[in-house]
Amino acid sequence: MSVKKLVLSMSGTFVLGIIVGGALLYNNLVYNSVKDALNGNATQNSVGSVNGVGGMTQVNIQDMDLETAMMAVQSSRASMLDEQLKDQIAAVQAKNETISQLNQLLGVINEELGKLPSGAEAGSAVKLADDKGAMFTAMGMAIPQTKGELENLLGQIKSKIDSASNSQQMDMLRLQSLSNKRNEAFDVMTNFVKKMQDSRSSIIGNMR
């Protein structure tokens, strides 16, 4: 066997091993897509990276060599995770803002209830300042007009805060998971490039 054929054979075997191994690390769907492409079974000349809801982000690998195709798949996966992470951060921030606004409403209600005389009836009228009334309107709530309405809103808002806080804990867990996966995806890309460079250096060294 000539040196040229030997080098090509070694390179092809190494790259194929990287692709199959990297695919198994992440998802069987990616592995199957790459395998179909290598076997000539792919009809779209593309492989897919799996998104967070079970869909596939298609990556066209037509006319790509194996190394470039694998890098395209990993890059697509890393970009997808990066976008999901940004969306999750935005969702967490929005929920934090909602909880903050609900806590402000609690403060207003407690303040207004404190202004009422001891023993005031549930039907006792209350008059909120315009800026305080606007806070209820902004949250999609009717401006309370009586002590009874204030007390009812007090219970409703506390329930909403509890619910949002519980949901927030799950959101934070998902945020941490996405962050870990994103970092892992970029680490794999970095390691892949390093291994390919080491392989080229080794092949060139053996030819000398």
N, C-alpha and C positions, 0 to 999 in steps of 0.2 A: 504493500500500500504506500502511495506517495505521501510525502510530508504534507502537501496541501490537503489531500483527502483526509489524512489523519487529523489535522487541525480543524477542518470543517466538521468532521464527525464528533470530535471532542466538544466543540462549541455548541453544536446542535443538541447533544445529549445533556450538557450542563444547563442550557437555557430551558429545555423541555422540563428538566427536573425542577428548576426554579418555578416555572409556571404552574406545574401540577401541585407542587408543595405549597406555594403561596395561595393557590385557589382553595386547597383543603383547609388552610388555616382560617379562612373566612366563611365560605359558604358553599355548600354543595352545588347550588345553582350556578355560581361562577365557574366552579370546576367543570360541570357538565357542559356549560357553554363553550369554554375553552377547548374541551375535549372534542366536542362536535365540530368546532372550527378546524382543529388540527386533522380530524378524520375526513374533512371535506363534506360534512353533513350540514353545515350552516348554510342557510338560504339567503341570509342578509349580510354575510361577511362581517358579522358583528358579534361581540360578546356583551354581557351585561353586568353591571354592578348593582347589588341589591339595595333598594332604599328602605327606609324605616317602616313603610307600610306594606311591604311585600311586593312592590313593583320592581321593574327593571329599568335602569338608565342605560340605554343602548350606547355602545362605543364602537364606532366603525373601525374595523381592523383591516379593511381591504388594502392590499399592497403594502402592509406593514411587515417588518421582520418580527420574529418571535419576541425579542427583547423589547422592541417598541410597543408591540401589542400588550405585553404584560404591564409595561409602565403606563400605558393609556388606561387600562382597567383600574390599576391602583390609584392613578391620579383622579379618575372619575369618582371612585369610591371616597377618596379623601375630600374632594370638593363637595360631594353630596353630604357627607357627615358634617363638614364645616357649615353648610347652609342650614342643616337641621339644628346644629348647635346655636347658631344665631337666632333662629326662630324660637328655640326653647328659652334662650336668655330673654328675648323680648316678651315671651309669655310670662315668665317669672317676674319681670319688672312690672308688667301690667297688673299682675295679681297683687304685688306689693303695694302698688299705687291704690288699688281698690280697697285693700285692707286699711291703708292709711286714711282714706276718705271716710270709711265706715267708722273708724275710731274717732275721727273728728266729729261725726254726727253723734256718737255716744256722748262726747263731751258737751255738745250743745244741748242734748236732751237732759242730761244730768244737771246742767246749769239752769235750764228753764224750770225743771221740776223743783230745784232748790229755791227758786224765787216764789213759788206758790206758798200760801199760808198753810200751816199744819192743819190737817183734817179737811183740805179742799176736796170737793166732790169731783168725780170723774168727768163731769160735764163742765167743770170750771174752764172758762175761756183763757187761752194763752195767745199772746201776740209776739211773733218772732220778728226780729229786725230783718230788713230786706236781704242783707248779705247772708244771714243765717238761713233764711227761707230758700235762698238760691242754692245753698248746699244740698238741701233735700231734693230740689228740682233737678239738679245736675246728676243725682243718683237715681232718677226716675221714680222718686217718691213724692206723694202729696204732702204739702206743707201742713204739719199738725196744727189743729185749731183748738184743741181741748187737752186737759190733763190726761184723759183716757187715751187719746190718740198718741200722746207722747209715750205713755206707758206701753202701749201696744207696739209702737215702733222700737222701743227699747229692747223688748224681747226678740223682735224680728231681726234687728241689727246684730244683736249678740249671736243669734243663730247663724247669720250669714258670715260673721267673722270666724266662728268656730269651723264652719264648713270650708271656708276659703283657706284657713290655716291648715286643716287636714289635707286638703288638695295640694297645698303648697309644698308639703313634705314630700309627696310623690313627685311633684314637678322637680324638686331639687335632686331627688335620687336619679331621675331620668337625665337631668342636666349633667350630673357627675358621670353617668354611664356614657353619654354622648361625648363628653370631653375625653374620657379614657379611650374610647374607640377612635376618635379623631387623632389623638396623639399616637395611638398604635399604628394607624394607617400611614401617617407620615414617617414613623420609625421604620416600617416595612419598606417604604419607598427608598429611604436612605440606605438601609441595609442591602436592598436589591442592587442599587447602583454600585455600592462598595464591592459586593460579591462579583458583579460582572467585571469591574475593573481589576480585581484580584485575579479573576480567571484569565483575562486577556494578558495580564502581566506574566502569569504562569505559563501560558501557551507560548508567548514570545520568548520567555526564558528557556523553554525546552527546545526551541528552534535554533538557539545559538550554539 
